[in-house]
């Protein structure tokens, strides 16, 4: 993780989108060093060859706060064409949601549940289910190093927020969580993350 200048058009898109929420939510800029320290915890981001943190914004509503970070990630992939293999560099700028977790549950991974996951779980019983949130359990594959703690302490606001939303990725480590769409920055993606963060903190406060 290092410093790299952000493309001006990308920066303008990020800033102009944030202005649209300022009449509803309070935003406060944080040092990118804060973002680097937080994001360094997450294994999901260690697969990239390099990763830069451009923006870290604290968003605060009536019931709590969360962070939106803008990251620039680089990955080398191997493409096979006509019996030849070539390396291809992928560069993407993605907004991510970072949120606090009141109870340390160890490492927890939440991702889209595939058909293969469903079949394997018939034998391994690794997927952690939540009977009170059937849609969440149906849509997401949840694993953790302390399953009993996860079942007891996984934030209800997170499960309720994702109950009818698919295809997100969440990693929790210690007292912090990382939620990703794994999509490039657009106005829609950024506002979507803000809405999830705001709903999640409101629901957790209500519980």
MARVO-909804 format. One record per residue (C-alpha): x, y, z; residue in three letters. Coordinates in steps of 0.2 Angstrom, whole numbers, padded with zeros to 4 digits, always signed. Each point is the difference from the previous one (the first is absolute). Layout:
BEGIN
XYZala
...
// end
This chain:
BEGIN
+0000+0000+0000unk
+0007+0017-0005unk
-0004+0017-0007unk
-0006+0003-0018unk
-0008+0015-0008unk
-0019-0002-0004unk
-0007+0003-0017unk
-0008+0017+0000unk
-0016-0006-0008unk
-0002-0014+0013unk
+0004+0012+0014unk
-0014+0012-0006unk
-0012-0014-0001unk
+0003-0005+0018unk
-0001+0018+0006unk
-0015+0004-0009unk
-0009-0015+0005unk
+0004+0003+0019unk
-0007+0017-0002unk
-0017-0008-0003unk
-0001-0007+0017unk
+0006+0014+0010unk
-0017+0007+0004unk
-0005-0016+0008unk
+0017-0007+0007unk
+0015+0008+0008unk
+0016-0004-0009unk
+0018+0002+0007unk
+0016-0003-0009unk
+0013-0012+0008unk
+0018-0002-0003unk
+0004-0013-0013unk
+0012-0008+0013unk
-0016-0004+0010unk
-0006-0009-0015unk
+0016-0009-0003unk
+0001-0007+0017unk
-0018-0006+0000unk
+0000-0008-0017unk
+0017-0009+0003unk
-0010-0011+0012unk
-0011-0008-0014unk
+0006-0016-0009unk
-0012+0004-0015unk
+0012+0015-0005unk
+0016-0009+0002unk
-0002-0009-0017unk
+0003+0016-0009unk
+0018+0003-0007unk
-0002+0018+0007unk
-0013+0010+0008unk
-0002+0019+0003unk
-0012+0009+0011unk
-0005+0017-0007unk
-0015+0006+0011unk
-0006-0005+0017unk
-0017+0008+0005unk
-0009-0002+0017unk
-0018+0001-0003unk
-0011+0003+0015unk
-0019-0001+0001unk
-0011+0002+0015unk
+0003-0018+0006unk
+0019-0003-0003unk
+0014+0002-0012unk
+0010-0011-0013unk
+0014+0003-0012unk
+0000+0001-0019unk
+0018-0003-0008unk
+0004+0002-0018unk
+0014-0012-0005unk
+0010-0003-0016unk
+0004-0018-0002unk
+0012-0009-0012unk
-0001-0018-0005unk
+0010-0011-0012unk
-0010-0013-0009unk
+0005-0013-0012unk
-0010+0000-0017unk
+0001-0016-0011unk
-0003+0004-0019unk
+0004-0012-0014unk
+0011-0011+0011unk
+0010+0014+0006unk
+0000+0007+0018unk
+0002+0019+0003unk
+0000+0011+0015unk
-0013+0014+0001unk
+0000+0014+0013unk
-0017+0004+0007unk
-0002+0017+0009unk
-0017+0005+0008unk
-0005+0014+0011unk
-0013-0007+0013unk
-0009+0008+0015unk
-0002-0011+0015unk
-0009+0001+0016unk
+0009-0002+0017unk
-0010-0002+0016unk
+0003-0004+0018unk
-0006-0016+0008unk
-0004+0000+0019unk
+0005-0018+0004unk
+0016-0008-0006unk
-0005-0016-0009unk
+0017-0004-0008unk
+0001-0002-0019unk
-0017+0000-0009unk
-0003-0001-0019unk
-0017+0003-0008unk
-0002-0002-0019unk
-0013-0005-0013unk
-0006-0018+0003unk
+0003-0011-0016unk
-0008-0016-0005unk
+0016-0009+0004unk
+0000+0008+0017unk
-0017-0007+0003unk
+0005-0017-0005unk
+0016-0001+0010unk
-0009+0006+0015unk
-0011-0015+0000unk
+0015-0010+0005unk
+0012+0013+0009unk
-0013+0011+0009unk
+0012+0014+0000unk
-0012+0014-0005unk
-0007+0009+0015unk
-0019+0002-0001unk
-0011+0013+0008unk
-0018-0006+0001unk
-0007+0017+0004unk
+0007+0007-0016unk
-0004-0013-0013unk
+0003+0011-0015unk
+0017+0005+0006unk
+0004-0019+0004unk
-0006-0005-0017unk
+0010+0013-0010unk
+0016+0000+0010unk
+0013-0012+0005unk
+0007+0004+0017unk
+0015-0008+0008unk
+0010+0004+0015unk
+0014-0006+0011unk
-0012+0001+0015unk
-0017-0006-0007unk
-0009+0001+0017unk
+0006+0018+0003unk
-0004+0005-0018unk
-0018-0007+0002unk
-0002+0009+0017unk
+0008+0017-0004unk
-0001+0003-0019unk
-0008+0017-0001unk
-0018-0001-0003unk
+0001+0017-0009unk
+0011-0008-0013unk
-0011-0015-0003unk
-0016+0010-0001unk
+0009+0012-0012unk
+0005-0014-0011unk
-0016-0010+0001unk
-0006+0005-0017unk
+0017+0005-0008unk
+0011-0013-0009unk
+0017-0001-0006unk
+0010+0010+0013unk
+0016-0006+0009unk
+0003+0003+0018unk
+0015-0004+0011unk
+0001+0003+0018unk
+0016+0000+0010unk
+0001+0005+0019unk
-0012+0015+0002unk
+0000+0005-0018unk
-0010-0005-0015unk
+0003+0003-0019unk
-0015+0000-0012unk
+0003+0000-0019unk
-0010+0000-0016unk
+0016-0004-0009unk
-0005+0013-0013unk
+0009+0015-0007unk
-0005+0017+0006unk
-0016+0007-0006unk
-0013+0012+0008unk
-0012-0014+0002unk
+0013-0012+0009unk
+0006+0014+0011unk
-0018+0005+0005unk
-0005-0018+0002unk
+0015-0003+0013unk
-0005+0016+0009unk
-0018-0006+0002unk
+0005-0017+0006unk
+0012+0007+0013unk
-0014+0012+0006unk
-0013-0013+0001unk
+0012-0012+0009unk
+0005+0012+0013unk
-0018+0005+0003unk
-0006-0018+0002unk
+0014-0004+0012unk
-0004+0014+0011unk
-0019-0005+0000unk
+0004-0017+0006unk
// end
